[in-house]
């Protein structure tokens, strides 16, 4: 995966017009499930019919993917691209094979596929690049591999934003962290950039999946490091400003908007820290500030309020509204129904957990043992194919349609 990261950054610098195809070529050995791979850029700020660019990859498969997108219910397209997070396994999302969806089943037959693995390289702007592989059999992905795909998606998203936007670097560093050049804009971040340069160099030498975990996608939520070899063979790191885009729900700081935007996308605190190059404690602090400013008490309410503010109409609050915001109007689409497949008890426990209540508190309120609640939550995680309460909050704020 380190190889793919390097290709993504280098292609953004040297061949931005063929970037998607270049990254897909590098990623194909990792991504291919036996039925081919495709990739496309998308922009969810446009009308649905214009979201998807012409896919690259196998032309027959690309045409089939475009036709399937056109027939997919809009709520599922919305969920996959804006809410499902960096890793999508379609059978997990639907809790069933492709053949179970009336709109998708004919395409599954035509493409001889029954499942899809997708990596969504995106940020809260609603724009990104989707890489997908089709499979005849149902796909499984363990937690460790899922984390690595999430980390890879963070880097590919950062590289994608750099296409055509690179100007003179804000700083130039040696691999050991020595600052060779820096502009005033980068001065405050130089200590963090120097540490990041050393981390990138170690990851390049190790060249294994575990090395990717320490190579953050951004530094201080703003900077990308691009490896470069000069004519004399000397290796340097170029520092470019590369903040993610995000819709503005007002009165949040730039960093708070980014953290909230990634939380709405289903990223847990650890992944948000990786996305932005921040500490996990800093992410938690920003989320607390967001909740306070938006007048919400937990992640489920945060997702609901944030989506209303960014997809509906908003106006300034009255003086007696402590949140500073009042949203009017409605989201683009009605929230999908809660996830199916859970028992009544599991759904009740899941809702309490998503609101931030501890296992002990849930057990006391329900009059059962903590072990019972823990087992019920484990069942919820397994059935919904999630691994954290952050993902659980996202699902319960409006899960994928069935």
C-alpha positions in Angstrom: 0.0 0.0 0.0 2.9 2.3 0.5 3.7 1.9 -3.2 0.2 3.1 -4.1 0.5 6.1 -1.8 3.7 7.1 -3.5 2.2 6.7 -7.0 -0.8 8.8 -5.9 1.3 11.8 -4.8 3.7 11.6 -7.7 0.9 11.3 -10.2 -0.8 14.4 -8.7 2.4 16.3 -9.3 3.5 15.0 -12.7 0.4 13.7 -14.5 -2.8 15.2 -13.0 -4.9 14.5 -16.1 -4.3 10.8 -15.9 -4.1 10.6 -12.1 -7.2 8.4 -11.7 -6.0 5.9 -14.2 -2.4 5.9 -12.8 -3.6 5.3 -9.3 -6.0 2.5 -10.4 -3.2 0.8 -12.2 -1.0 0.8 -9.1 -4.0 -0.3 -6.9 -5.3 -3.1 -9.2 -3.1 -5.9 -7.6 -4.6 -5.0 -4.2 -8.1 -4.3 -5.4 -8.9 -6.9 -8.0 -11.4 -9.7 -6.9 -11.4 -11.5 -10.2 -14.0 -9.6 -12.1 -12.1 -6.4 -13.0 -11.7 -3.0 -11.4 -12.8 0.6 -12.3 -12.4 4.0 -10.8 -14.3 7.3 -11.3 -14.3 10.8 -9.9 -17.6 12.1 -8.5 -19.1 15.3 -7.2 -22.2 15.1 -5.1 -22.7 18.8 -5.1 -24.0 18.4 -8.7 -27.4 17.0 -9.7 -27.4 13.2 -9.3 -27.3 12.5 -13.0 -24.0 14.4 -13.3 -22.3 13.0 -10.2 -20.1 10.5 -11.9 -17.3 11.1 -14.4 -16.5 8.6 -17.2 -14.9 5.6 -15.3 -11.4 4.4 -16.2 -10.5 0.7 -16.3 -12.0 -2.1 -18.3 -14.3 -0.3 -20.8 -17.0 -3.0 -20.7 -17.0 -3.1 -17.0 -16.9 0.7 -16.8 -20.1 0.9 -19.0 -21.8 -1.6 -16.7 -20.9 0.4 -13.6 -22.3 3.6 -15.2 -25.6 1.8 -16.1 -25.8 0.3 -12.6 -25.3 3.7 -11.0 -28.2 5.1 -13.1 -30.5 2.3 -11.9 -29.4 2.4 -8.2 -31.9 4.0 -5.9 -30.7 7.6 -5.1 -30.7 6.9 -1.4 -28.2 4.1 -1.8 -26.0 6.2 -4.1 -26.1 9.0 -1.5 -25.2 6.6 1.3 -22.3 4.9 -0.6 -20.7 8.2 -1.7 -21.4 10.5 1.3 -22.1 8.4 4.4 -20.7 4.8 4.2 -17.1 5.7 5.0 -13.9 4.9 3.1 -14.6 1.1 2.7 -17.8 -0.2 1.2 -18.6 -3.9 0.7 -22.0 -3.9 -1.0 -23.3 -7.1 0.5 -22.6 -5.7 4.0 -24.3 -2.5 3.2 -27.4 -4.3 1.9 -27.1 -7.1 4.4 -27.6 -9.4 1.3 -26.1 -10.1 -2.1 -26.6 -7.9 -5.1 -29.2 -10.3 -6.4 -31.5 -9.3 -3.6 -31.9 -5.7 -4.9 -34.4 -5.6 -7.7 -32.8 -2.6 -9.3 -29.3 -4.1 -9.2 -29.9 -7.8 -9.8 -30.0 -7.5 -13.6 -26.6 -5.7 -13.6 -25.2 -8.3 -11.3 -26.2 -11.0 -13.8 -24.9 -9.0 -16.8 -21.5 -8.5 -15.1 -21.4 -12.0 -13.5 -20.9 -10.5 -10.1 -22.6 -10.8 -6.7 -20.7 -8.3 -4.6 -18.6 -5.2 -4.8 -15.6 -3.9 -2.8 -15.2 -0.1 -2.9 -12.6 2.3 -1.6 -13.9 5.9 -1.4 -11.2 8.5 -1.4 -13.2 11.5 -0.3 -13.5 14.4 2.2 -16.4 16.4 3.6 -16.6 18.5 0.4 -18.7 15.7 -1.2 -16.1 15.2 -3.9 -13.8 12.3 -4.3 -12.7 9.2 -6.3 -14.3 5.8 -6.0 -12.3 2.7 -6.7 -14.3 -0.5 -7.0 -13.8 -4.2 -7.7 -16.5 -6.7 -8.5 -16.6 -10.3 -7.3 -18.5 -13.4 -8.1 -18.4 -14.5 -4.4 -19.3 -12.5 -1.3 -16.4 -10.4 0.1 -15.1 -10.5 3.6 -12.6 -8.1 5.1 -11.1 -8.4 8.6 -10.6 -5.3 10.9 -6.9 -5.0 10.2 -7.2 -5.0 6.5 -10.2 -2.6 6.7 -8.0 -0.1 8.7 -5.3 -0.3 6.1 -7.8 0.4 3.3 -9.1 3.4 5.3 -5.6 4.7 5.7 -4.9 4.3 2.0 -8.1 6.1 1.2 -7.0 9.1 3.3 -3.8 9.4 1.3 -5.4 8.9 -2.0 -8.0 11.6 -1.2 -5.3 14.0 -0.2 -3.4 13.3 -3.4 -6.5 13.7 -5.4 -7.0 17.2 -4.1 -3.5 18.2 -5.2 -4.2 17.6 -8.9 -3.7 20.7 -10.8 -3.5 22.8 -7.6 0.3 22.6 -7.0 2.2 25.8 -7.0 5.5 26.6 -5.3 6.0 24.5 -2.2 5.5 26.2 1.2 8.6 24.4 2.5 11.3 22.0 1.5 12.6 19.4 3.9 15.3 16.8 3.9 14.2 13.2 4.7 15.8 13.6 8.2 13.5 16.6 8.9 16.0 19.4 8.3 14.3 22.4 6.9 15.9 23.5 3.6 13.4 26.2 2.8 10.2 27.5 4.4 7.7 30.3 3.8 6.1 32.3 6.5 2.9 30.3 6.1 4.6 27.1 7.1 6.7 28.4 10.0 4.3 27.5 12.8 4.0 23.9 11.5 7.8 23.3 11.0 8.3 21.1 14.1 5.3 18.9 13.1 6.5 18.8 9.5 10.0 17.8 10.6 8.6 14.9 12.6 6.4 13.9 9.7 9.3 13.9 7.3 11.2 11.4 9.4 8.1 9.2 9.6 7.6 9.3 5.9 11.2 8.3 5.3 10.9 5.3 7.7 7.6 4.3 6.0 9.4 4.4 2.6 12.2 2.2 3.8 9.9 -0.3 5.6 7.5 -0.5 2.6 4.9 -2.6 4.5 1.3 -2.1 5.4 2.1 -1.5 9.0 4.4 1.4 8.1 1.4 3.1 6.5 -0.2 3.4 10.0 2.4 6.0 11.1 2.4 8.0 7.8 -0.5 10.4 8.4 -2.4 11.7 5.4 -1.9 15.4 6.5 0.2 17.3 8.9 -1.6 19.7 11.3 -4.7 19.2 9.2 -3.3 21.3 6.3 0.0 20.1 4.8 0.8 17.2 2.3 4.4 16.0 1.9 5.4 14.9 -1.6 8.6 13.0 -2.2 10.9 14.3 -4.9 14.3 13.3 -6.3 16.4 16.2 -7.7 18.6 16.0 -10.8 21.7 15.3 -8.6 19.9 12.3 -7.0 19.2 14.1 -3.7 15.9 13.2 -2.1 13.7 16.0 -0.7 10.2 16.4 0.6 8.0 19.2 -0.8 5.4 20.7 1.5 2.1 21.8 -0.1 -1.0 23.3 1.5 -3.8 20.8 1.0 -6.7 21.4 3.4 -9.8 19.3 2.7 -12.9 21.0 1.5 -16.0 21.2 3.6 -19.4 22.7 3.6 -19.7 25.5 6.2 -22.4 25.2 8.9 -21.3 28.5 10.4 -19.7 29.5 13.7 -17.4 26.5 13.7 -13.7 27.0 13.2 -12.1 25.6 10.1 -10.8 22.6 12.0 -14.1 22.0 13.8 -15.9 21.9 10.4 -13.4 19.4 9.1 -13.7 17.2 12.2 -17.5 17.4 12.1 -17.6 16.7 8.4 -15.5 13.5 8.8 -17.6 12.4 11.7 -20.7 12.7 9.6 -18.9 10.6 6.9 -18.7 7.8 9.5 -15.0 8.2 10.4 -14.2 7.3 14.1 -11.9 9.6 16.1 -8.8 7.5 15.4 -9.4 7.7 11.6 -10.2 11.4 11.8 -6.9 11.9 13.6 -5.2 9.9 10.7 -7.0 11.9 8.0 -6.0 15.3 9.5 -2.7 14.5 11.2 -4.0 15.5 14.6 -3.9 13.7 17.9 -6.9 11.6 19.0 -7.3 13.8 22.0 -7.4 16.9 19.8 -10.1 15.3 17.7 -12.2 14.5 20.7 -11.8 18.1 22.0 -12.9 19.5 18.7 -15.9 17.2 18.6 -16.9 18.4 22.1 -16.7 22.0 20.9 -18.8 21.2 17.8 -21.5 19.5 19.9 -21.6 22.5 22.3 -21.8 25.0 19.4 -24.5 23.1 17.6 -26.5 22.4 20.7 -26.3 18.6 20.5 -25.4 16.0 23.1 -24.0 13.0 21.2 -22.8 11.8 17.8 -26.3 10.8 16.5 -27.6 14.3 17.1 -24.5 15.8 15.6 -24.9 13.8 12.4 -28.6 14.8 12.2 -28.0 18.5 12.9 -24.9 18.8 10.7 -26.7 17.2 7.7 -29.7 19.5 8.2 -27.4 22.6 8.3 -25.4 21.6 5.2 -28.2 20.2 3.1 -31.1 22.3 4.2 -31.5 26.1 4.4 -30.0 27.8 7.4 -30.4 31.2 8.9 -28.7 32.9 12.0 -30.3 32.0 15.3 -32.2 34.3 17.6 -30.4 35.7 20.6 -31.8 33.1 22.9 -30.6 30.1 20.9 -27.4 29.0 22.6 -26.2 27.0 19.6 -26.0 30.1 17.4 -27.8 28.3 14.6 -31.3 27.6 13.5 -31.8 25.4 10.4 -34.9 25.7 8.4 -36.0 23.7 5.4 -35.3 20.0 5.0 -32.4 17.7 4.0 -32.2 16.7 0.3 -33.7 13.3 1.1 -35.6 11.9 4.0 -33.5 9.8 6.4 -33.5 6.1 5.6 -35.1 3.7 8.1 -33.0 2.2 11.0 -30.9 -0.9 10.2 -32.9 -4.1 9.9 -31.7 -7.5 11.1 -31.4 -6.4 14.7 -33.5 -7.8 17.5 -35.7 -5.4 19.5 -33.2 -5.6 22.4 -30.2 -5.1 20.2 -31.7 -2.0 18.6 -32.5 -0.5 22.0 -29.0 -1.2 23.3 -27.5 0.2 20.0 -29.4 3.4 20.3 -28.3 4.0 23.9 -24.7 3.2 23.0 -24.8 5.6 20.0 -26.0 8.3 22.4 -22.8 7.9 24.4 -24.0 5.9 27.3 -21.5 3.4 28.8 -22.1 -0.3 28.9 -22.5 -0.2 32.7 -25.1 2.6 32.4 -27.1 0.8 29.8 -27.1 -2.4 31.9 -28.3 -0.5 34.9 -31.1 1.2 32.9 -32.2 -2.1 31.4 -31.8 -4.2 34.6 -29.4 -6.7 33.0 -25.8 -7.7 33.4 -23.0 -5.8 31.7 -22.0 -9.0 30.0 -25.4 -9.2 28.4 -25.2 -5.7 27.0 -21.6 -6.3 25.8 -22.8 -9.4 24.0 -25.7 -7.6 22.5 -23.4 -4.8 21.2 -21.1 -7.4 19.8 -24.0 -8.9 17.9 -24.9 -5.4 16.6 -21.4 -4.7 15.4 -21.3 -8.1 13.6 -24.6 -7.7 11.9 -23.9 -4.2 10.8 -20.3 -4.9 9.8 -19.0 -2.0 11.9 -16.2 -1.7 14.5 -16.8 1.3 16.6 -19.5 3.5 18.3 -18.7 6.2 15.8 -19.9 4.0 12.9 -22.8 2.9 15.0 -23.9 6.5 15.5 -23.6 7.1 11.8 -25.8 4.0 11.0 -28.5 5.0 13.5 -28.6 8.6 12.3 -30.0 7.1 9.1 -28.8 3.7 7.9 -28.5 2.6 4.3 -31.9 1.8 2.7 -32.9 -1.8 2.3 
